[in-house]
Amino acid sequence: METNRITIVGAGNVATHLGCALADAGAEIVQVCARSTASAHALADRLGAQAIDNPADVDPTVDFCIICATDTAIPEIAGRLPHIGGIAVHTSGSVPMDALLPAAAMVGVLYPLQTFSKGRALDVRCVPFFTEGSDADTLAAIDALASAVSDSVHHADSSTRPLLHVAGVLGCNFPNYLLGCAAEVLARGGYSLEVLRPLLQETVAKAFEFGPDNAQTGPAIRGDRSTIDRHSAMLPHVQASIYETISQAIMDKYRI
């Protein structure tokens, strides 16, 4: 990869994994900017970069300014940045690319479709990245940056990228919440979540091999109302409501 000079705005999960992957690929991380000085220093020290806490202090001569921040913070950050001579990008699945126009003439998106946690190792080369650019040359530069850290780079504009984000929430965040519910139920019987690991692994494997519709099993697809009612009665109100809603949705989908 051509040695790009990069400032990362943010020091959270995405910033940490992406910053480390870019540094490993040969990029020069010039600055890490974060509201928390301690967080900025922690990541900057790891990447050999300068730590700053004010977007206005970002070096305007960098090749890329990558904003790894919450969706609501991105427009505010873009408005506080100096005019970036290089390319300003964000990593959000939902925020339009144009939100960055106050910060630079060349803007784009570098969206990794993955869940990140600082304390968990992850092979970024396996993470699909979805890119967008304000013009063909900008898009090509963002694609090259993404390709330096990932083997899976695709295009998604600001109208289709939110579909990926919604799908990610449905396929990742919601199941994670449900696993938390399952862990609470198991704990009542003295079991750990670990007993579900083989079931979950087989569930995911079947869904990708056969498709979710063909892999669906359980009382709802069998129309087993008596089991559904017994299960609901065992659960706290909120969990019972979720159980009933999803069971009914399964029965409605398959016309049970």
Residue pairs with C-beta under 8 A, 6 or more apart in sequence:
1 25
1 26
1 27
1 144
1 145
1 148
2 144
3 26
3 27
3 28
4 22
4 27
4 28
4 63
4 64
4 145
5 27
5 28
5 30
5 59
5 61
5 62
5 63
5 64
5 86
6 22
6 27
6 28
6 29
6 30
6 62
6 63
6 64
6 65
6 66
7 29
7 30
7 31
7 32
7 33
7 58
7 59
7 62
7 64
7 65
7 66
8 15
8 18
8 19
8 29
8 31
8 32
8 33
8 43
8 47
8 49
8 66
8 68
9 15
9 33
9 34
9 55
9 58
9 65
9 66
9 67
9 68
9 69
9 77
9 81
10 33
10 34
10 67
10 68
10 69
11 32
11 34
11 36
11 39
11 40
11 42
11 43
11 44
12 39
12 68
12 69
12 118
13 116
13 117
13 118
14 68
14 91
14 112
14 116
15 32
15 34
15 43
15 66
15 68
16 43
16 46
16 116
16 118
17 116
17 118
17 122
17 124
18 66
18 68
18 91
18 110
18 112
18 124
18 149
19 29
19 32
19 43
19 46
19 47
20 46
20 47
21 124
21 149
22 29
22 145
22 148
22 149
23 29
23 47
23 48
24 149
25 148
25 149
26 148
27 145
27 148
29 44
29 47
29 48
29 49
30 49
30 50
30 59
30 62
31 44
31 49
31 50
31 51
31 52
31 57
31 58
31 59
31 62
32 40
32 43
32 44
32 47
32 49
32 50
32 51
32 52
33 40
33 51
33 52
33 53
33 54
33 55
33 57
33 58
34 40
34 43
34 51
34 53
35 53
36 53
37 51
37 53
40 51
40 52
40 53
41 51
43 49
43 51
44 50
44 51
45 51
52 58
54 80
55 77
55 80
55 81
56 80
56 81
56 82
58 65
58 81
58 82
58 84
60 82
60 83
60 84
60 85
61 85
61 86
62 84
62 85
62 86
63 86
63 87
64 86
64 87
64 88
64 89
64 145
65 81
65 84
65 86
65 87
65 88
65 89
65 103
65 104
66 89
66 90
66 91
66 110
67 74
67 77
67 78
67 88
67 89
67 90
67 91
67 100
68 90
68 91
69 77
69 90
69 92
71 92
71 94
71 95
74 90
74 92
74 95
74 99
74 100
75 95
75 99
75 102
77 103
78 88
78 99
78 100
78 101
78 102
78 103
79 102
79 103
81 88
81 102
81 103
81 104
83 103
83 104
84 103
84 104
85 104
86 104
86 106
87 104
87 106
87 107
87 108
87 133
87 138
87 141
87 142
88 100
88 103
88 104
88 106
88 107
88 108
89 100
89 107
89 108
89 109
89 110
89 142
90 97
90 99
90 100
90 109
90 110
91 109
91 110
91 111
91 112
92 109
92 111
92 165
93 111
93 113
93 130
93 161
93 162
93 164
93 165
93 168
94 161
94 162
94 165
96 158
97 107
97 108
97 109
97 132
97 133
97 134
97 157
97 158
98 107
98 158
100 107
100 108
101 107
105 134
106 133
106 134
106 135
106 137
106 138
107 133
107 134
107 138
108 131
108 132
108 133
108 134
108 138
108 139
108 142
109 130
109 131
109 132
109 133
109 142
109 156
109 158
109 161
110 129
110 131
110 142
110 145
110 146
111 129
111 130
111 131
111 156
111 161
111 164
112 124
112 127
112 128
112 129
112 150
113 127
113 128
113 129
113 130
113 164
113 168
114 122
114 127
114 128
115 172
115 173
116 122
124 149
124 150
125 149
125 150
125 151
126 150
126 151
126 152
127 150
127 152
128 150
128 152
128 153
128 154
129 146
129 149
129 150
129 152
129 153
129 154
130 154
130 155
130 156
130 161
130 164
131 139
131 142
131 143
131 146
131 153
131 154
131 155
131 156
132 139
132 142
132 155
132 156
132 157
132 158
132 161
133 139
133 140
133 141
133 142
133 143
139 155
143 153
146 153
147 153
156 164
178 242
179 193
179 196
179 200
181 235
181 239
181 242
182 193
182 196
183 192
183 193
184 239
185 234
185 235
185 239
186 192
186 193
186 195
186 196
203 215
206 214
206 215
207 215
209 215
216 250
216 254
218 250
219 227
219 228
219 231
219 247
220 228
220 246
220 247
220 248
220 250
220 251
220 256
221 250
221 251
221 254
221 256
222 256
223 251
223 256
228 243
228 244
228 247
231 243
232 240
232 243
232 244
233 240
235 243
250 256
